[in-house]
Amino acid sequence: MQRPRPHPVFVFSCVGHFVDHTFMLIYPTVVLALETEFGLSYGDLLTLSTPAFLLFGLGALPAGWLSDRWSARGMMAVMFFGLGAAAILTGLATSPLLLAMGLSAIGLFASIYHPVGTALIVRIARRRGRDLGLNGIFGGLGIAAGPLIAGSLTAWLGWRAAFIVPGVVSLLLGVAFLRSVREIATAPPSEPAKRRQPLQNGHVLAFVIVVLASICVSFLFNAVSVTMPKVFAERLPLLGGAVIGAGGLVAAIFFVGAFFQYLGGLLADRFAMRKLLILALGGLALLNFLAIDSRNWSMLAMAQGIAALILSLQPVVDSLVARYAPAAWHGRAYGIRFLASILLGVAAVPIAGILYDLTGDFARLFTVLSAVAMAGVVFALGLPREETRPQKPTGQTSQPTDSA
């Protein structure tokens, strides 16, 4: 029996997830080559990206609202074209101010993907956890590709090319998206009536707890993703401090970690998500504690474990949001989740830079990250126990469409 072809919306949602994370992680690697050009410290240069991460969160709620009320297809197109233009302008920046403005524009347009793309995956999913996990692989590959692409282009063509080349590619993807996806189905009319209602009182507390745990995961992800190139450059002497070496190794770490997102999705379909959340966050607390004094191969092992656990949590958290939010509110629910998690999780970026400039090392940062992971465990313990396995959504049949 021939296997069904992937839904074009699913394909471009996966591509969008890849592009989204790739663009957000170009700068943390490029920054290693900017310390001499702009005459700023690592901490000061890293702080220039703080507005980008803030907008990455602030833009999520209006993006989700516009997706629900206007057009999911239109918002995806705005993301591809906006990211392309913003990256090209960033690559042309001639001062720290213009660089910060370009990075901020990247953060704003990148904020569109998660509330819009994740809601689309949930909408067309045959098996929610599995499909979120598959989509998560592409996000993880984007996380891996960001440092690798940035490091390679910086080494070969200069740091400006690290933004301009991906920007051109994103513009071309926007054209391909509009040509390939003529319409996007709206929420299924067959969805039970209770799922079309606003958040039920019994689910509000659980949704808030999921958001709080998500903030902890986001804090961990932001801290690890932006500092890992510098961590490897300093704690792995075999790299000799090379930008392309650090970027390539970070890419390898996140490449392997990407497949743990698929595993996390499969586990979310089969086991109680509350337990998965508690176990993964507990593991992150332990690994970050062990990373305080880790160097060489032990640092590499800790980094791989941390990346794998963080990425495996993404489909679990997204499945929990879908569990406690009605279908017609998915865009807004994911917008709230990403707004809160990224807006507060972005504090990891300036905190990482400040702690490094104060101490000249990352030991204190890993101590903070271990404490944040333990806070996430405490939040997860407040989730209601699951008496049954998570529901497996069925695929869509006849549905109204969004052709904007």
C-alpha positions in Angstrom: 0.0 0.0 0.0 1.4 3.4 -1.0 2.0 5.8 1.8 0.1 9.1 1.6 2.2 12.1 0.4 3.0 14.7 3.0 0.4 17.5 3.2 2.0 20.7 1.6 1.0 22.7 4.7 2.9 20.2 6.8 5.9 20.4 4.5 6.1 24.3 4.6 5.4 24.3 8.4 8.5 22.1 8.8 10.5 24.3 6.4 9.4 27.3 8.3 10.4 25.8 11.6 13.9 25.1 10.2 14.2 28.7 8.9 12.9 30.2 12.0 15.5 28.7 14.3 18.3 29.0 11.8 17.8 32.8 11.6 17.6 33.3 15.4 20.9 31.5 15.9 23.0 33.1 13.3 24.1 35.9 15.5 25.4 33.9 18.6 28.1 32.4 16.3 28.7 35.6 14.2 29.3 37.5 17.4 32.6 35.7 17.9 33.9 37.6 14.9 32.6 41.0 15.9 34.5 41.7 19.1 37.3 43.3 17.1 35.2 45.0 14.4 32.9 46.9 16.7 35.3 47.2 19.7 32.7 45.8 22.2 33.0 43.0 24.7 31.3 39.7 24.3 28.7 40.6 26.9 27.9 43.9 25.3 27.7 42.4 21.8 25.4 39.6 23.1 23.2 42.2 24.7 22.5 43.7 21.3 20.4 40.7 20.5 18.2 41.1 23.6 15.5 43.2 21.8 15.4 40.5 19.1 14.6 37.8 21.6 12.1 40.1 23.3 10.3 40.7 20.0 10.5 37.0 19.3 8.2 36.6 22.3 6.1 39.9 22.1 5.2 39.2 18.5 3.8 35.7 19.2 0.4 36.8 20.6 -0.6 39.2 17.8 0.7 36.7 15.3 -1.5 34.0 16.7 -4.5 36.3 16.9 -4.0 37.4 13.2 -3.7 33.8 12.2 -7.0 32.9 13.9 -8.8 36.0 12.8 -7.2 36.8 9.4 -5.1 34.2 7.6 -2.7 31.5 8.6 -1.4 31.4 5.0 -0.9 35.2 5.0 1.0 35.1 8.2 3.3 32.3 7.0 4.1 34.3 3.9 4.8 37.5 5.9 7.3 35.4 8.0 9.3 34.1 5.0 9.4 37.5 3.3 10.0 39.5 6.5 12.8 37.3 7.7 14.5 37.5 4.3 14.4 41.3 4.1 15.4 41.7 7.8 18.4 39.4 7.4 19.7 41.2 4.3 19.4 44.6 6.1 21.2 43.1 9.2 24.1 42.0 6.9 24.4 45.6 5.6 24.6 47.1 9.1 27.5 49.5 9.7 27.1 50.3 13.4 26.0 48.5 16.6 22.7 50.4 16.5 21.9 49.3 13.0 23.0 45.8 13.9 20.6 45.8 16.9 17.8 47.1 14.7 18.3 44.5 12.1 18.4 41.7 14.7 15.2 43.1 16.2 13.4 42.9 12.9 14.6 39.3 12.6 13.2 38.5 16.0 9.8 40.2 15.2 9.3 38.2 11.9 10.6 35.0 13.5 7.9 35.4 16.2 5.3 34.5 13.7 6.2 30.9 13.2 5.5 29.2 16.6 1.9 30.3 17.2 1.0 30.0 13.6 3.0 26.9 12.5 2.5 24.9 15.6 -1.3 25.5 15.5 -1.3 24.3 11.8 0.5 21.1 12.7 -2.0 20.4 15.5 -4.8 21.2 13.0 -3.8 18.7 10.4 -2.1 16.1 12.6 -3.0 12.4 12.3 -1.1 11.7 15.5 -0.4 14.8 17.4 2.7 13.9 19.4 4.3 12.2 16.5 3.6 15.0 14.0 4.8 17.6 16.4 7.9 15.5 17.0 8.5 15.3 13.2 8.1 19.0 12.9 10.3 19.5 15.9 13.1 17.6 14.1 13.2 20.4 11.5 13.3 23.0 14.3 16.1 21.1 15.9 17.9 20.9 12.5 17.5 24.6 12.2 19.1 25.1 15.6 21.9 22.9 14.4 22.2 24.7 11.0 22.3 28.2 12.5 25.8 28.0 14.0 27.1 25.8 11.2 25.8 28.1 8.4 26.9 31.2 10.3 30.4 29.8 11.1 31.0 28.6 7.6 29.8 31.8 5.8 31.7 34.0 8.3 34.9 32.0 7.8 34.6 31.9 3.9 32.9 35.2 3.0 32.7 37.3 6.1 30.1 37.9 8.8 27.8 39.9 6.5 27.3 36.9 4.2 26.1 34.9 7.2 23.0 37.1 7.2 22.6 38.1 3.5 22.8 34.6 2.0 20.1 33.0 4.2 18.0 36.2 3.7 17.9 35.6 -0.1 17.0 31.9 0.5 14.1 32.9 2.7 12.7 35.3 0.1 12.8 32.4 -2.5 11.0 30.2 0.0 8.3 32.8 0.4 7.7 32.7 -3.3 7.6 28.9 -3.3 5.2 28.8 -0.4 2.7 31.1 -2.1 2.9 29.1 -5.3 2.5 25.7 -3.5 0.0 26.5 -0.8 -3.1 28.2 -2.3 -5.3 27.7 0.8 -5.1 26.4 4.4 -7.9 24.6 6.1 -9.5 26.2 9.2 -10.3 24.4 12.4 -12.4 21.3 11.7 -16.2 21.7 11.9 -16.4 18.1 13.2 -14.5 19.1 16.4 -16.7 18.5 19.4 -18.5 21.5 20.7 -16.7 21.6 24.0 -13.4 22.0 22.2 -14.7 25.1 20.4 -15.5 26.9 23.6 -13.1 29.3 25.4 -10.8 27.7 28.0 -12.8 25.7 30.5 -12.4 26.6 34.2 -10.9 23.2 35.0 -8.2 23.7 32.4 -7.2 27.2 33.1 -4.9 26.4 36.0 -3.3 23.5 34.1 -2.7 25.8 31.1 -1.0 28.4 33.4 1.2 25.7 34.9 2.2 24.5 31.4 3.1 28.1 30.5 5.2 28.4 33.7 7.1 25.2 32.9 7.5 26.4 29.3 9.1 29.6 30.6 11.8 27.5 32.4 12.4 25.4 29.2 12.7 28.6 27.2 15.1 30.1 29.6 17.3 27.0 29.4 17.1 26.9 25.6 18.0 30.6 25.2 20.9 30.4 27.6 22.3 27.2 26.1 21.8 28.1 22.4 23.4 31.6 22.6 26.4 30.6 24.8 27.3 27.2 23.5 29.7 28.5 20.8 31.6 30.5 23.4 31.5 27.6 25.9 33.0 25.3 23.3 35.6 27.8 22.2 36.8 28.1 25.8 36.3 24.7 27.3 37.4 22.6 24.4 41.0 23.4 23.8 41.2 21.2 20.7 39.2 23.8 18.8 41.8 26.4 19.3 39.1 29.0 19.6 38.1 28.8 15.9 34.7 30.2 15.0 33.9 27.6 12.4 35.0 24.8 14.8 32.8 26.0 17.6 29.9 26.6 15.2 30.3 23.2 13.6 30.4 21.4 17.0 27.3 23.2 18.2 25.6 22.2 15.0 26.5 18.6 15.6 25.1 18.8 19.2 21.8 20.2 18.1 21.6 17.9 15.0 21.7 14.9 17.3 19.3 16.6 19.7 16.8 17.3 16.9 15.9 13.6 16.7 15.1 13.6 20.4 12.2 15.9 19.5 10.7 13.1 17.5 11.3 10.7 20.4 9.6 13.2 22.7 6.6 13.4 20.4 6.3 9.6 20.3 6.5 9.4 24.1 3.9 12.1 24.4 1.5 9.9 22.4 2.1 6.9 24.7 2.8 8.1 28.2 1.6 10.6 30.8 3.0 14.0 29.7 3.2 15.2 33.3 5.7 12.5 34.1 7.7 13.1 31.0 7.9 16.8 31.9 9.1 16.1 35.4 11.7 13.5 34.4 13.2 15.7 31.6 13.4 18.8 33.8 14.9 16.8 36.6 17.5 15.5 34.2 18.3 19.0 33.0 18.8 20.2 36.6 21.4 17.4 37.1 23.2 17.9 33.8 23.6 21.6 34.3 24.9 21.0 37.8 27.5 18.6 36.4 28.4 21.1 33.7 29.6 23.7 36.2 33.2 22.2 36.3 33.1 20.2 33.1 35.7 20.6 30.4 36.9 18.8 27.2 34.9 15.6 26.5 32.9 15.8 29.7 31.7 19.2 28.7 30.8 17.9 25.3 28.8 15.0 26.9 26.9 17.4 29.2 26.1 19.7 26.3 24.7 16.9 24.2 22.5 15.7 27.1 21.2 19.1 27.9 20.4 19.9 24.2 18.7 16.5 23.8 16.5 16.9 26.9 15.5 20.5 26.1 14.6 19.6 22.5 12.7 16.5 23.6 10.4 18.7 25.7 9.1 20.8 22.8 6.5 18.4 21.5 5.5 17.4 25.1 4.8 21.1 26.0 3.1 21.7 22.7 0.9 18.7 23.2 0.0 19.8 26.7 -1.1 23.2 25.3 -3.3 21.4 22.7 -4.7 19.2 25.5 -5.9 22.1 27.7 -6.9 24.7 25.0 -9.8 24.4 22.6 -9.1 24.0 18.9 -10.6 27.4 17.8 -8.2 29.1 20.3 -5.0 27.2 19.3 -3.4 30.2 17.6 -4.0 32.5 20.6 -3.1 29.8 23.1 0.2 29.1 21.4 0.7 32.8 21.1 0.2 33.2 24.9 2.5 30.3 25.6 5.3 31.6 23.4 4.8 35.2 24.5 5.2 34.3 28.1 8.0 31.8 27.7 10.1 33.8 25.3 9.4 37.2 26.9 10.6 35.9 30.3 13.0 33.3 28.9 14.9 36.0 27.0 16.3 37.2 30.3 18.8 34.3 29.9 20.6 36.3 27.1 21.6 39.4 29.1 22.1 37.3 32.3 24.5 35.0 30.4 26.5 38.0 29.1 26.6 39.7 32.5 27.7 36.6 34.4 30.4 35.9 31.9 31.7 39.5 31.9 31.7 39.4 35.8 33.4 36.0 36.2 35.1 35.3 32.9 33.6 31.8 33.0 30.3 30.0 32.6 30.3 28.1 36.0 27.9 30.6 37.6 25.5 30.4 34.6 25.3 26.6 34.8 24.4 27.0 38.5 21.6 29.3 37.6 20.4 27.0 34.8 20.3 24.0 37.3 18.1 26.1 39.6 15.7 27.1 36.8 15.3 23.5 35.8 14.4 22.6 39.4 11.8 25.4 39.4 10.3 23.8 36.3 10.0 20.5 38.1 8.1 22.2 40.9 5.7 23.7 38.4 5.2 20.4 36.6 4.3 18.7 39.8 1.2 20.9 39.9 -0.3 19.5 36.7 -3.3 17.2 37.1 -2.5 13.5 36.9 -3.5 12.0 33.6 -5.9 9.1 34.0 -5.8 8.2 30.3 -3.3 8.4 27.6 -3.3 11.7 25.5 -5.9 11.7 22.7 -4.7 10.9 19.2 -6.3 13.5 16.9 -7.6 12.2 13.6 -6.8 13.7 10.3 -9.1 16.3 8.7 -11.7 15.6 6.2 -13.9 18.2 4.6 -13.1 21.6 6.1 -13.6 25.2 5.3 -10.4 26.9 4.0 -8.4 30.0 4.5 -7.3 31.2 1.1 -5.9 34.6 2.0 
